[in-house]
Amino acid sequence: MIGIVRGIVGDFNLRAAHAKLTVGLRAEPVEAQSLDYVDLLVPGLLAMANRPECRVSASLLARRVAQKGMLRRLRLTPLPLVEFATARVVFHS
C-alpha cells in the first residue's frame, strides 16, 4: 500500500512541477507455459533453505561478541547497539 500511495503522490508532484517523467514502468504478463513445476520449486526451496542459516549465524555471532566483551566497547562508540545488531543481521541475510 505504501508503494502505491508513494507512486500517486509522486505523480501529483510531477504534475504540479510541470516536470516530465524520465523513467517509466511497464508491466507485462509472464507466460510460464514452458516452465515445469521443478523450475518454479527449486528457487523457492533454495531461498527457504538459506534463510534459517543466516539467522542462526547472526545469533551465534551475537553470542560470541557478548562473550568477548565487545558490547561494552561498542557502548562507548556513537553507534547504537540496535544499529549494530541490525547491520549484522542484514549482513548475514
PyMOL Python script that loads the backbone (N, CA, C, O; Angstrom):
from pymol import cmd

cmd.read_pdbstr("""\
ATOM      1  N   MET A   1       0.819  -1.195   0.000  1.00  0.00           N
ATOM      2  CA  MET A   1       0.000   0.000   0.000  1.00  0.00           C
ATOM      3  C   MET A   1       0.861   1.257   0.000  1.00  0.00           C
ATOM      4  O   MET A   1       0.549   2.230  -0.687  1.00  0.00           O
ATOM      5  N   ILE A   2       1.934   1.236   0.764  1.00  0.00           N
ATOM      6  CA  ILE A   2       2.770   2.425   0.854  1.00  0.00           C
ATOM      7  C   ILE A   2       3.375   2.746  -0.511  1.00  0.00           C
ATOM      8  O   ILE A   2       3.472   3.913  -0.892  1.00  0.00           O
ATOM      9  N   GLY A   3       3.781   1.713  -1.244  1.00  0.00           N
ATOM     10  CA  GLY A   3       4.347   1.931  -2.575  1.00  0.00           C
ATOM     11  C   GLY A   3       3.347   2.554  -3.525  1.00  0.00           C
ATOM     12  O   GLY A   3       3.702   3.414  -4.330  1.00  0.00           O
ATOM     13  N   ILE A   4       2.105   2.128  -3.438  1.00  0.00           N
ATOM     14  CA  ILE A   4       1.059   2.690  -4.301  1.00  0.00           C
ATOM     15  C   ILE A   4       0.819   4.145  -3.957  1.00  0.00           C
ATOM     16  O   ILE A   4       0.731   4.991  -4.847  1.00  0.00           O
ATOM     17  N   VAL A   5       0.713   4.442  -2.677  1.00  0.00           N
ATOM     18  CA  VAL A   5       0.477   5.827  -2.245  1.00  0.00           C
ATOM     19  C   VAL A   5       1.655   6.715  -2.641  1.00  0.00           C
ATOM     20  O   VAL A   5       1.459   7.839  -3.103  1.00  0.00           O
ATOM     21  N   ARG A   6       2.887   6.209  -2.460  1.00  0.00           N
ATOM     22  CA  ARG A   6       4.053   6.996  -2.869  1.00  0.00           C
ATOM     23  C   ARG A   6       4.041   7.280  -4.364  1.00  0.00           C
ATOM     24  O   ARG A   6       4.394   8.378  -4.793  1.00  0.00           O
ATOM     25  N   GLY A   7       3.634   6.290  -5.159  1.00  0.00           N
ATOM     26  CA  GLY A   7       3.545   6.490  -6.600  1.00  0.00           C
ATOM     27  C   GLY A   7       2.531   7.555  -6.972  1.00  0.00           C
ATOM     28  O   GLY A   7       2.791   8.381  -7.846  1.00  0.00           O
ATOM     29  N   ILE A   8       1.388   7.543  -6.322  1.00  0.00           N
ATOM     30  CA  ILE A   8       0.351   8.543  -6.598  1.00  0.00           C
ATOM     31  C   ILE A   8       0.818   9.926  -6.186  1.00  0.00           C
ATOM     32  O   ILE A   8       0.635  10.891  -6.929  1.00  0.00           O
ATOM     33  N   VAL A   9       1.425  10.034  -5.001  1.00  0.00           N
ATOM     34  CA  VAL A   9       1.929  11.326  -4.530  1.00  0.00           C
ATOM     35  C   VAL A   9       3.037  11.827  -5.446  1.00  0.00           C
ATOM     36  O   VAL A   9       3.086  13.014  -5.768  1.00  0.00           O
ATOM     37  N   GLY A  10       3.927  10.930  -5.868  1.00  0.00           N
ATOM     38  CA  GLY A  10       4.991  11.321  -6.792  1.00  0.00           C
ATOM     39  C   GLY A  10       4.438  11.817  -8.115  1.00  0.00           C
ATOM     40  O   GLY A  10       4.963  12.774  -8.684  1.00  0.00           O
ATOM     41  N   ASP A  11       3.390  11.184  -8.609  1.00  0.00           N
ATOM     42  CA  ASP A  11       2.752  11.624  -9.857  1.00  0.00           C
ATOM     43  C   ASP A  11       2.138  13.012  -9.691  1.00  0.00           C
ATOM     44  O   ASP A  11       2.270  13.861 -10.572  1.00  0.00           O
ATOM     45  N   PHE A  12       1.470  13.242  -8.569  1.00  0.00           N
ATOM     46  CA  PHE A  12       0.913  14.578  -8.311  1.00  0.00           C
ATOM     47  C   PHE A  12       2.014  15.637  -8.248  1.00  0.00           C
ATOM     48  O   PHE A  12       1.846  16.740  -8.769  1.00  0.00           O
ATOM     49  N   ASN A  13       3.139  15.304  -7.609  1.00  0.00           N
ATOM     50  CA  ASN A  13       4.243  16.260  -7.520  1.00  0.00           C
ATOM     51  C   ASN A  13       4.826  16.577  -8.890  1.00  0.00           C
ATOM     52  O   ASN A  13       5.149  17.730  -9.178  1.00  0.00           O
ATOM     53  N   LEU A  14       4.962  15.558  -9.736  1.00  0.00           N
ATOM     54  CA  LEU A  14       5.464  15.805 -11.091  1.00  0.00           C
ATOM     55  C   LEU A  14       4.515  16.701 -11.874  1.00  0.00           C
ATOM     56  O   LEU A  14       4.956  17.612 -12.574  1.00  0.00           O
ATOM     57  N   ARG A  15       3.233  16.451 -11.760  1.00  0.00           N
ATOM     58  CA  ARG A  15       2.256  17.284 -12.473  1.00  0.00           C
ATOM     59  C   ARG A  15       2.255  18.707 -11.943  1.00  0.00           C
ATOM     60  O   ARG A  15       2.125  19.654 -12.719  1.00  0.00           O
ATOM     61  N   ALA A  16       2.398  18.873 -10.633  1.00  0.00           N
ATOM     62  CA  ALA A  16       2.402  20.213 -10.050  1.00  0.00           C
ATOM     63  C   ALA A  16       3.643  20.994 -10.464  1.00  0.00           C
ATOM     64  O   ALA A  16       3.586  22.216 -10.609  1.00  0.00           O
ATOM     65  N   ALA A  17       4.768  20.299 -10.658  1.00  0.00           N
ATOM     66  CA  ALA A  17       6.015  20.963 -11.055  1.00  0.00           C
ATOM     67  C   ALA A  17       6.138  21.056 -12.567  1.00  0.00           C
ATOM     68  O   ALA A  17       7.120  21.602 -13.070  1.00  0.00           O
ATOM     69  N   HIS A  18       5.164  20.536 -13.300  1.00  0.00           N
ATOM     70  CA  HIS A  18       5.175  20.513 -14.771  1.00  0.00           C
ATOM     71  C   HIS A  18       6.453  19.841 -15.271  1.00  0.00           C
ATOM     72  O   HIS A  18       7.058  20.301 -16.240  1.00  0.00           O
ATOM     73  N   ALA A  19       6.859  18.773 -14.627  1.00  0.00           N
ATOM     74  CA  ALA A  19       8.072  18.044 -14.996  1.00  0.00           C
ATOM     75  C   ALA A  19       7.710  16.847 -15.855  1.00  0.00           C
ATOM     76  O   ALA A  19       6.594  16.332 -15.796  1.00  0.00           O
ATOM     77  N   LYS A  20       8.682  16.411 -16.659  1.00  0.00           N
ATOM     78  CA  LYS A  20       8.487  15.234 -17.496  1.00  0.00           C
ATOM     79  C   LYS A  20       8.966  13.997 -16.752  1.00  0.00           C
ATOM     80  O   LYS A  20       9.912  14.054 -15.968  1.00  0.00           O
ATOM     81  N   LEU A  21       8.317  12.910 -17.003  1.00  0.00           N
ATOM     82  CA  LEU A  21       8.693  11.639 -16.416  1.00  0.00           C
ATOM     83  C   LEU A  21       9.932  11.123 -17.135  1.00  0.00           C
ATOM     84  O   LEU A  21       9.899  10.924 -18.350  1.00  0.00           O
ATOM     85  N   THR A  22      11.026  10.903 -16.407  1.00  0.00           N
ATOM     86  CA  THR A  22      12.265  10.462 -17.044  1.00  0.00           C
ATOM     87  C   THR A  22      12.394   8.945 -17.079  1.00  0.00           C
ATOM     88  O   THR A  22      13.026   8.402 -17.985  1.00  0.00           O
ATOM     89  N   VAL A  23      11.808   8.255 -16.113  1.00  0.00           N
ATOM     90  CA  VAL A  23      11.864   6.803 -16.062  1.00  0.00           C
ATOM     91  C   VAL A  23      10.441   6.288 -15.965  1.00  0.00           C
ATOM     92  O   VAL A  23       9.652   6.776 -15.156  1.00  0.00           O
ATOM     93  N   GLY A  24      10.115   5.308 -16.785  1.00  0.00           N
ATOM     94  CA  GLY A  24       8.770   4.743 -16.779  1.00  0.00           C
ATOM     95  C   GLY A  24       8.780   3.278 -16.384  1.00  0.00           C
ATOM     96  O   GLY A  24       9.823   2.625 -16.365  1.00  0.00           O
ATOM     97  N   LEU A  25       7.615   2.788 -16.074  1.00  0.00           N
ATOM     98  CA  LEU A  25       7.454   1.391 -15.684  1.00  0.00           C
ATOM     99  C   LEU A  25       6.330   0.798 -16.513  1.00  0.00           C
ATOM    100  O   LEU A  25       5.231   1.348 -16.586  1.00  0.00           O
ATOM    101  N   ARG A  26       6.629  -0.343 -17.139  1.00  0.00           N
ATOM    102  CA  ARG A  26       5.614  -1.003 -17.962  1.00  0.00           C
ATOM    103  C   ARG A  26       5.479  -2.442 -17.472  1.00  0.00           C
ATOM    104  O   ARG A  26       6.466  -3.171 -17.381  1.00  0.00           O
ATOM    105  N   ALA A  27       4.272  -2.836 -17.163  1.00  0.00           N
ATOM    106  CA  ALA A  27       4.010  -4.199 -16.684  1.00  0.00           C
ATOM    107  C   ALA A  27       3.604  -5.075 -17.848  1.00  0.00           C
ATOM    108  O   ALA A  27       2.767  -4.696 -18.668  1.00  0.00           O
ATOM    109  N   GLU A  28       4.208  -6.253 -17.913  1.00  0.00           N
ATOM    110  CA  GLU A  28       3.868  -7.218 -18.961  1.00  0.00           C
ATOM    111  C   GLU A  28       3.628  -8.569 -18.308  1.00  0.00           C
ATOM    112  O   GLU A  28       4.344  -8.946 -17.380  1.00  0.00           O
ATOM    113  N   PRO A  29       2.640  -9.292 -18.777  1.00  0.00           N
ATOM    114  CA  PRO A  29       2.396 -10.618 -18.200  1.00  0.00           C
ATOM    115  C   PRO A  29       3.516 -11.583 -18.564  1.00  0.00           C
ATOM    116  O   PRO A  29       4.119 -11.477 -19.632  1.00  0.00           O
ATOM    117  N   VAL A  30       3.783 -12.511 -17.679  1.00  0.00           N
ATOM    118  CA  VAL A  30       4.813 -13.514 -17.918  1.00  0.00           C
ATOM    119  C   VAL A  30       4.128 -14.821 -18.281  1.00  0.00           C
ATOM    120  O   VAL A  30       3.260 -15.310 -17.557  1.00  0.00           O
ATOM    121  N   GLU A  31       4.526 -15.364 -19.392  1.00  0.00           N
ATOM    122  CA  GLU A  31       3.967 -16.637 -19.840  1.00  0.00           C
ATOM    123  C   GLU A  31       4.838 -17.756 -19.281  1.00  0.00           C
ATOM    124  O   GLU A  31       6.026 -17.831 -19.594  1.00  0.00           O
ATOM    125  N   ALA A  32       4.268 -18.615 -18.468  1.00  0.00           N
ATOM    126  CA  ALA A  32       5.034 -19.687 -17.850  1.00  0.00           C
ATOM    127  C   ALA A  32       4.631 -21.057 -18.392  1.00  0.00           C
ATOM    128  O   ALA A  32       4.717 -22.057 -17.680  1.00  0.00           O
ATOM    129  N   GLN A  33       4.196 -21.104 -19.642  1.00  0.00           N
ATOM    130  CA  GLN A  33       3.760 -22.375 -20.196  1.00  0.00           C
ATOM    131  C   GLN A  33       4.941 -23.312 -20.444  1.00  0.00           C
ATOM    132  O   GLN A  33       4.775 -24.531 -20.409  1.00  0.00           O
ATOM    133  N   SER A  34       6.132 -22.761 -20.694  1.00  0.00           N
ATOM    134  CA  SER A  34       7.283 -23.614 -20.986  1.00  0.00           C
ATOM    135  C   SER A  34       8.011 -24.057 -19.721  1.00  0.00           C
ATOM    136  O   SER A  34       8.938 -24.863 -19.801  1.00  0.00           O
ATOM    137  N   LEU A  35       7.615 -23.553 -18.564  1.00  0.00           N
ATOM    138  CA  LEU A  35       8.280 -23.905 -17.316  1.00  0.00           C
ATOM    139  C   LEU A  35       7.624 -25.121 -16.671  1.00  0.00           C
ATOM    140  O   LEU A  35       6.401 -25.263 -16.682  1.00  0.00           O
ATOM    141  N   ASP A  36       8.451 -25.988 -16.114  1.00  0.00           N
ATOM    142  CA  ASP A  36       7.943 -27.141 -15.372  1.00  0.00           C
ATOM    143  C   ASP A  36       7.745 -26.743 -13.912  1.00  0.00           C
ATOM    144  O   ASP A  36       8.146 -25.661 -13.483  1.00  0.00           O
ATOM    145  N   TYR A  37       7.122 -27.637 -13.169  1.00  0.00           N
ATOM    146  CA  TYR A  37       6.912 -27.409 -11.733  1.00  0.00           C
ATOM    147  C   TYR A  37       8.248 -27.281 -11.004  1.00  0.00           C
ATOM    148  O   TYR A  37       8.384 -26.467 -10.091  1.00  0.00           O
ATOM    149  N   VAL A  38       9.217 -28.074 -11.401  1.00  0.00           N
ATOM    150  CA  VAL A  38      10.535 -28.056 -10.765  1.00  0.00           C
ATOM    151  C   VAL A  38      11.219 -26.707 -10.985  1.00  0.00           C
ATOM    152  O   VAL A  38      11.922 -26.224 -10.096  1.00  0.00           O
ATOM    153  N   ASP A  39      11.026 -26.094 -12.148  1.00  0.00           N
ATOM    154  CA  ASP A  39      11.620 -24.789 -12.438  1.00  0.00           C
ATOM    155  C   ASP A  39      11.116 -23.714 -11.485  1.00  0.00           C
ATOM    156  O   ASP A  39      11.837 -22.760 -11.191  1.00  0.00           O
ATOM    157  N   LEU A  40       9.917 -23.855 -11.013  1.00  0.00           N
ATOM    158  CA  LEU A  40       9.363 -22.907 -10.055  1.00  0.00           C
ATOM    159  C   LEU A  40       9.674 -23.302  -8.615  1.00  0.00           C
ATOM    160  O   LEU A  40       9.766 -22.435  -7.747  1.00  0.00           O
ATOM    161  N   LEU A  41       9.833 -24.572  -8.354  1.00  0.00           N
ATOM    162  CA  LEU A  41      10.028 -25.067  -6.999  1.00  0.00           C
ATOM    163  C   LEU A  41      11.459 -24.877  -6.495  1.00  0.00           C
ATOM    164  O   LEU A  41      11.658 -24.496  -5.342  1.00  0.00           O
ATOM    165  N   VAL A  42      12.446 -25.134  -7.333  1.00  0.00           N
ATOM    166  CA  VAL A  42      13.848 -25.114  -6.890  1.00  0.00           C
ATOM    167  C   VAL A  42      14.285 -23.742  -6.371  1.00  0.00           C
ATOM    168  O   VAL A  42      14.898 -23.690  -5.304  1.00  0.00           O
ATOM    169  N   PRO A  43      14.009 -22.628  -7.059  1.00  0.00           N
ATOM    170  CA  PRO A  43      14.429 -21.337  -6.492  1.00  0.00           C
ATOM    171  C   PRO A  43      13.787 -21.043  -5.140  1.00  0.00           C
ATOM    172  O   PRO A  43      14.438 -20.472  -4.266  1.00  0.00           O
ATOM    173  N   GLY A  44      12.550 -21.413  -4.956  1.00  0.00           N
ATOM    174  CA  GLY A  44      11.891 -21.202  -3.674  1.00  0.00           C
ATOM    175  C   GLY A  44      12.499 -22.045  -2.570  1.00  0.00           C
ATOM    176  O   GLY A  44      12.675 -21.569  -1.449  1.00  0.00           O
ATOM    177  N   LEU A  45      12.821 -23.286  -2.878  1.00  0.00           N
ATOM    178  CA  LEU A  45      13.454 -24.158  -1.879  1.00  0.00           C
ATOM    179  C   LEU A  45      14.838 -23.659  -1.510  1.00  0.00           C
ATOM    180  O   LEU A  45      15.224 -23.713  -0.343  1.00  0.00           O
ATOM    181  N   LEU A  46      15.585 -23.178  -2.482  1.00  0.00           N
ATOM    182  CA  LEU A  46      16.911 -22.635  -2.191  1.00  0.00           C
ATOM    183  C   LEU A  46      16.821 -21.396  -1.304  1.00  0.00           C
ATOM    184  O   LEU A  46      17.628 -21.227  -0.390  1.00  0.00           O
ATOM    185  N   ALA A  47      15.856 -20.542  -1.567  1.00  0.00           N
ATOM    186  CA  ALA A  47      15.685 -19.337  -0.745  1.00  0.00           C
ATOM    187  C   ALA A  47      15.288 -19.701   0.678  1.00  0.00           C
ATOM    188  O   ALA A  47      15.798 -19.114   1.632  1.00  0.00           O
ATOM    189  N   MET A  48      14.385 -20.660   0.829  1.00  0.00           N
ATOM    190  CA  MET A  48      13.960 -21.061   2.175  1.00  0.00           C
ATOM    191  C   MET A  48      15.079 -21.768   2.918  1.00  0.00           C
ATOM    192  O   MET A  48      15.184 -21.632   4.137  1.00  0.00           O
ATOM    193  N   ALA A  49      15.904 -22.508   2.227  1.00  0.00           N
ATOM    194  CA  ALA A  49      17.000 -23.214   2.888  1.00  0.00           C
ATOM    195  C   ALA A  49      18.073 -22.248   3.361  1.00  0.00           C
ATOM    196  O   ALA A  49      18.758 -22.523   4.346  1.00  0.00           O
ATOM    197  N   ASN A  50      18.228 -21.148   2.692  1.00  0.00           N
ATOM    198  CA  ASN A  50      19.263 -20.175   3.033  1.00  0.00           C
ATOM    199  C   ASN A  50      18.888 -19.323   4.244  1.00  0.00           C
ATOM    200  O   ASN A  50      19.768 -18.958   5.024  1.00  0.00           O
ATOM    201  N   ARG A  51      17.645 -19.006   4.415  1.00  0.00           N
ATOM    202  CA  ARG A  51      17.223 -18.071   5.467  1.00  0.00           C
ATOM    203  C   ARG A  51      17.501 -18.548   6.890  1.00  0.00           C
ATOM    204  O   ARG A  51      18.049 -17.761   7.662  1.00  0.00           O
ATOM    205  N   PRO A  52      17.171 -19.767   7.298  1.00  0.00           N
ATOM    206  CA  PRO A  52      17.432 -20.147   8.687  1.00  0.00           C
ATOM    207  C   PRO A  52      18.918 -20.116   9.034  1.00  0.00           C
ATOM    208  O   PRO A  52      19.283 -19.762  10.155  1.00  0.00           O
ATOM    209  N   GLU A  53      19.767 -20.479   8.096  1.00  0.00           N
ATOM    210  CA  GLU A  53      21.199 -20.459   8.363  1.00  0.00           C
ATOM    211  C   GLU A  53      21.685 -19.037   8.649  1.00  0.00           C
ATOM    212  O   GLU A  53      22.560 -18.838   9.490  1.00  0.00           O
ATOM    213  N   CYS A  54      21.128 -18.068   7.962  1.00  0.00           N
ATOM    214  CA  CYS A  54      21.516 -16.672   8.190  1.00  0.00           C
ATOM    215  C   CYS A  54      21.143 -16.231   9.600  1.00  0.00           C
ATOM    216  O   CYS A  54      21.939 -15.583  10.280  1.00  0.00           O
ATOM    217  N   ARG A  55      19.955 -16.575  10.037  1.00  0.00           N
ATOM    218  CA  ARG A  55      19.533 -16.170  11.383  1.00  0.00           C
ATOM    219  C   ARG A  55      20.370 -16.862  12.449  1.00  0.00           C
ATOM    220  O   ARG A  55      20.732 -16.244  13.450  1.00  0.00           O
ATOM    221  N   VAL A  56      20.678 -18.129  12.248  1.00  0.00           N
ATOM    222  CA  VAL A  56      21.463 -18.860  13.231  1.00  0.00           C
ATOM    223  C   VAL A  56      22.871 -18.290  13.299  1.00  0.00           C
ATOM    224  O   VAL A  56      23.403 -18.099  14.393  1.00  0.00           O
ATOM    225  N   SER A  57      23.487 -18.013  12.150  1.00  0.00           N
ATOM    226  CA  SER A  57      24.848 -17.489  12.180  1.00  0.00           C
ATOM    227  C   SER A  57      24.885 -16.105  12.812  1.00  0.00           C
ATOM    228  O   SER A  57      25.841 -15.783  13.518  1.00  0.00           O
ATOM    229  N   ALA A  58      23.871 -15.279  12.577  1.00  0.00           N
ATOM    230  CA  ALA A  58      23.834 -13.954  13.198  1.00  0.00           C
ATOM    231  C   ALA A  58      23.667 -14.062  14.711  1.00  0.00           C
ATOM    232  O   ALA A  58      24.279 -13.296  15.454  1.00  0.00           O
ATOM    233  N   SER A  59      22.850 -15.001  15.173  1.00  0.00           N
ATOM    234  CA  SER A  59      22.665 -15.143  16.621  1.00  0.00           C
ATOM    235  C   SER A  59      23.911 -15.719  17.284  1.00  0.00           C
ATOM    236  O   SER A  59      24.252 -15.317  18.396  1.00  0.00           O
ATOM    237  N   LEU A  60      24.598 -16.652  16.625  1.00  0.00           N
ATOM    238  CA  LEU A  60      25.836 -17.183  17.181  1.00  0.00           C
ATOM    239  C   LEU A  60      26.909 -16.102  17.251  1.00  0.00           C
ATOM    240  O   LEU A  60      27.675 -16.042  18.212  1.00  0.00           O
ATOM    241  N   LEU A  61      26.960 -15.258  16.240  1.00  0.00           N
ATOM    242  CA  LEU A  61      27.927 -14.165  16.254  1.00  0.00           C
ATOM    243  C   LEU A  61      27.624 -13.195  17.398  1.00  0.00           C
ATOM    244  O   LEU A  61      28.542 -12.716  18.065  1.00  0.00           O
ATOM    245  N   ALA A  62      26.351 -12.907  17.625  1.00  0.00           N
ATOM    246  CA  ALA A  62      25.974 -12.003  18.713  1.00  0.00           C
ATOM    247  C   ALA A  62      26.402 -12.585  20.062  1.00  0.00           C
ATOM    248  O   ALA A  62      26.843 -11.845  20.941  1.00  0.00           O
ATOM    249  N   ARG A  63      26.276 -13.882  20.227  1.00  0.00           N
ATOM    250  CA  ARG A  63      26.688 -14.507  21.477  1.00  0.00           C
ATOM    251  C   ARG A  63      28.203 -14.433  21.654  1.00  0.00           C
ATOM    252  O   ARG A  63      28.694 -14.179  22.754  1.00  0.00           O
ATOM    253  N   ARG A  64      28.946 -14.659  20.558  1.00  0.00           N
ATOM    254  CA  ARG A  64      30.402 -14.569  20.641  1.00  0.00           C
ATOM    255  C   ARG A  64      30.855 -13.146  20.955  1.00  0.00           C
ATOM    256  O   ARG A  64      31.795 -12.941  21.724  1.00  0.00           O
ATOM    257  N   VAL A  65      30.177 -12.163  20.353  1.00  0.00           N
ATOM    258  CA  VAL A  65      30.512 -10.762  20.609  1.00  0.00           C
ATOM    259  C   VAL A  65      30.266 -10.426  22.074  1.00  0.00           C
ATOM    260  O   VAL A  65      31.070  -9.730  22.694  1.00  0.00           O
ATOM    261  N   ALA A  66      29.184 -10.906  22.620  1.00  0.00           N
ATOM    262  CA  ALA A  66      28.874 -10.644  24.035  1.00  0.00           C
ATOM    263  C   ALA A  66      29.876 -11.334  24.950  1.00  0.00           C
ATOM    264  O   ALA A  66      30.275 -10.764  25.966  1.00  0.00           O
ATOM    265  N   GLN A  67      30.289 -12.550  24.609  1.00  0.00           N
ATOM    266  CA  GLN A  67      31.245 -13.279  25.450  1.00  0.00           C
ATOM    267  C   GLN A  67      32.620 -12.619  25.455  1.00  0.00           C
ATOM    268  O   GLN A  67      33.318 -12.649  26.468  1.00  0.00           O
ATOM    269  N   LYS A  68      33.008 -12.031  24.340  1.00  0.00           N
ATOM    270  CA  LYS A  68      34.324 -11.389  24.258  1.00  0.00           C
ATOM    271  C   LYS A  68      34.342  -9.996  24.875  1.00  0.00           C
ATOM    272  O   LYS A  68      35.404  -9.382  24.983  1.00  0.00           O
ATOM    273  N   GLY A  69      33.183  -9.491  25.279  1.00  0.00           N
ATOM    274  CA  GLY A  69      33.130  -8.171  25.896  1.00  0.00           C
ATOM    275  C   GLY A  69      33.111  -7.028  24.899  1.00  0.00           C
ATOM    276  O   GLY A  69      33.352  -5.877  25.263  1.00  0.00           O
ATOM    277  N   MET A  70      32.826  -7.340  23.642  1.00  0.00           N
ATOM    278  CA  MET A  70      32.813  -6.280  22.627  1.00  0.00           C
ATOM    279  C   MET A  70      31.610  -5.359  22.768  1.00  0.00           C
ATOM    280  O   MET A  70      31.654  -4.214  22.316  1.00  0.00           O
ATOM    281  N   LEU A  71      30.535  -5.838  23.387  1.00  0.00           N
ATOM    282  CA  LEU A  71      29.355  -4.986  23.543  1.00  0.00           C
ATOM    283  C   LEU A  71      29.654  -3.804  24.455  1.00  0.00           C
ATOM    284  O   LEU A  71      29.156  -2.698  24.244  1.00  0.00           O
ATOM    285  N   ARG A  72      30.479  -4.053  25.476  1.00  0.00           N
ATOM    286  CA  ARG A  72      30.866  -2.934  26.356  1.00  0.00           C
ATOM    287  C   ARG A  72      31.671  -1.902  25.579  1.00  0.00           C
ATOM    288  O   ARG A  72      31.500  -0.700  25.783  1.00  0.00           O
ATOM    289  N   ARG A  73      32.536  -2.355  24.702  1.00  0.00           N
ATOM    290  CA  ARG A  73      33.322  -1.430  23.882  1.00  0.00           C
ATOM    291  C   ARG A  73      32.434  -0.688  22.891  1.00  0.00           C
ATOM    292  O   ARG A  73      32.640   0.498  22.630  1.00  0.00           O
ATOM    293  N   LEU A  74      31.439  -1.395  22.339  1.00  0.00           N
ATOM    294  CA  LEU A  74      30.536  -0.753  21.380  1.00  0.00           C
ATOM    295  C   LEU A  74      29.682   0.327  22.042  1.00  0.00           C
ATOM    296  O   LEU A  74      29.304   1.305  21.396  1.00  0.00           O
ATOM    297  N   ARG A  75      29.385   0.155  23.307  1.00  0.00           N
ATOM    298  CA  ARG A  75      28.588   1.165  24.013  1.00  0.00           C
ATOM    299  C   ARG A  75      29.343   2.482  24.148  1.00  0.00           C
ATOM    300  O   ARG A  75      28.730   3.534  24.326  1.00  0.00           O
ATOM    301  N   LEU A  76      30.662   2.430  24.067  1.00  0.00           N
ATOM    302  CA  LEU A  76      31.458   3.656  24.150  1.00  0.00           C
ATOM    303  C   LEU A  76      31.494   4.423  22.829  1.00  0.00           C
ATOM    304  O   LEU A  76      31.885   5.590  22.799  1.00  0.00           O
ATOM    305  N   THR A  77      31.089   3.774  21.741  1.00  0.00           N
ATOM    306  CA  THR A  77      31.081   4.436  20.433  1.00  0.00           C
ATOM    307  C   THR A  77      29.747   5.133  20.218  1.00  0.00           C
ATOM    308  O   THR A  77      28.780   4.836  20.919  1.00  0.00           O
ATOM    309  N   PRO A  78      29.673   6.067  19.250  1.00  0.00           N
ATOM    310  CA  PRO A  78      28.396   6.737  18.988  1.00  0.00           C
ATOM    311  C   PRO A  78      27.363   5.854  18.277  1.00  0.00           C
ATOM    312  O   PRO A  78      26.218   6.270  18.099  1.00  0.00           O
ATOM    313  N   LEU A  79      27.756   4.643  17.870  1.00  0.00           N
ATOM    314  CA  LEU A  79      26.842   3.742  17.166  1.00  0.00           C
ATOM    315  C   LEU A  79      25.925   3.044  18.171  1.00  0.00           C
ATOM    316  O   LEU A  79      26.410   2.362  19.074  1.00  0.00           O
ATOM    317  N   PRO A  80      24.596   3.207  18.027  1.00  0.00           N
ATOM    318  CA  PRO A  80      23.679   2.497  18.931  1.00  0.00           C
ATOM    319  C   PRO A  80      23.753   0.983  18.712  1.00  0.00           C
ATOM    320  O   PRO A  80      23.990   0.521  17.596  1.00  0.00           O
ATOM    321  N   LEU A  81      23.551   0.227  19.772  1.00  0.00           N
ATOM    322  CA  LEU A  81      23.619  -1.231  19.677  1.00  0.00           C
ATOM    323  C   LEU A  81      22.560  -1.793  18.736  1.00  0.00           C
ATOM    324  O   LEU A  81      22.782  -2.817  18.089  1.00  0.00           O
ATOM    325  N   VAL A  82      21.416  -1.133  18.657  1.00  0.00           N
ATOM    326  CA  VAL A  82      20.347  -1.590  17.756  1.00  0.00           C
ATOM    327  C   VAL A  82      20.819  -1.530  16.307  1.00  0.00           C
ATOM    328  O   VAL A  82      20.562  -2.450  15.530  1.00  0.00           O
ATOM    329  N   GLU A  83      21.507  -0.456  15.942  1.00  0.00           N
ATOM    330  CA  GLU A  83      22.008  -0.336  14.573  1.00  0.00           C
ATOM    331  C   GLU A  83      23.087  -1.372  14.293  1.00  0.00           C
ATOM    332  O   GLU A  83      23.145  -1.927  13.196  1.00  0.00           O
ATOM    333  N   PHE A  84      23.941  -1.638  15.278  1.00  0.00           N
ATOM    334  CA  PHE A  84      24.965  -2.666  15.109  1.00  0.00           C
ATOM    335  C   PHE A  84      24.320  -4.030  14.881  1.00  0.00           C
ATOM    336  O   PHE A  84      24.714  -4.763  13.974  1.00  0.00           O
ATOM    337  N   ALA A  85      23.338  -4.365  15.698  1.00  0.00           N
ATOM    338  CA  ALA A  85      22.667  -5.662  15.567  1.00  0.00           C
ATOM    339  C   ALA A  85      21.928  -5.770  14.238  1.00  0.00           C
ATOM    340  O   ALA A  85      21.960  -6.813  13.584  1.00  0.00           O
ATOM    341  N   THR A  86      21.262  -4.687  13.845  1.00  0.00           N
ATOM    342  CA  THR A  86      20.542  -4.705  12.566  1.00  0.00           C
ATOM    343  C   THR A  86      21.504  -4.884  11.404  1.00  0.00           C
ATOM    344  O   THR A  86      21.224  -5.638  10.472  1.00  0.00           O
ATOM    345  N   ALA A  87      22.635  -4.192  11.456  1.00  0.00           N
ATOM    346  CA  ALA A  87      23.630  -4.319  10.388  1.00  0.00           C
ATOM    347  C   ALA A  87      24.166  -5.735  10.300  1.00  0.00           C
ATOM    348  O   ALA A  87      24.387  -6.244   9.201  1.00  0.00           O
ATOM    349  N   ARG A  88      24.379  -6.381  11.441  1.00  0.00           N
ATOM    350  CA  ARG A  88      24.877  -7.756  11.423  1.00  0.00           C
ATOM    351  C   ARG A  88      23.851  -8.707  10.830  1.00  0.00           C
ATOM    352  O   ARG A  88      24.208  -9.603  10.064  1.00  0.00           O
ATOM    353  N   VAL A  89      22.575  -8.525  11.175  1.00  0.00           N
ATOM    354  CA  VAL A  89      21.535  -9.400  10.623  1.00  0.00           C
ATOM    355  C   VAL A  89      21.395  -9.196   9.125  1.00  0.00           C
ATOM    356  O   VAL A  89      21.256 -10.164   8.377  1.00  0.00           O
ATOM    357  N   VAL A  90      21.431  -7.937   8.676  1.00  0.00           N
ATOM    358  CA  VAL A  90      21.326  -7.662   7.236  1.00  0.00           C
ATOM    359  C   VAL A  90      22.549  -8.221   6.519  1.00  0.00           C
ATOM    360  O   VAL A  90      22.427  -8.769   5.424  1.00  0.00           O
ATOM    361  N   PHE A  91      23.721  -8.088   7.124  1.00  0.00           N
ATOM    362  CA  PHE A  91      24.946  -8.612   6.517  1.00  0.00           C
ATOM    363  C   PHE A  91      24.875 -10.120   6.336  1.00  0.00           C
ATOM    364  O   PHE A  91      25.329 -10.646   5.320  1.00  0.00           O
ATOM    365  N   HIS A  92      24.312 -10.816   7.310  1.00  0.00           N
ATOM    366  CA  HIS A  92      24.240 -12.275   7.232  1.00  0.00           C
ATOM    367  C   HIS A  92      23.018 -12.766   6.465  1.00  0.00           C
ATOM    368  O   HIS A  92      22.853 -13.976   6.308  1.00  0.00           O
ATOM    369  N   SER A  93      22.160 -11.879   5.984  1.00  0.00           N
ATOM    370  CA  SER A  93      20.974 -12.309   5.225  1.00  0.00           C
ATOM    371  C   SER A  93      21.304 -12.580   3.796  1.00  0.00           C
ATOM    372  O   SER A  93      20.424 -12.950   3.018  1.00  0.00           O
TER     373      SER A  93
END
""", "prot")
cmd.dss("prot")
cmd.show_as("cartoon", "prot")
cmd.util.cbc("prot")
cmd.orient("prot")
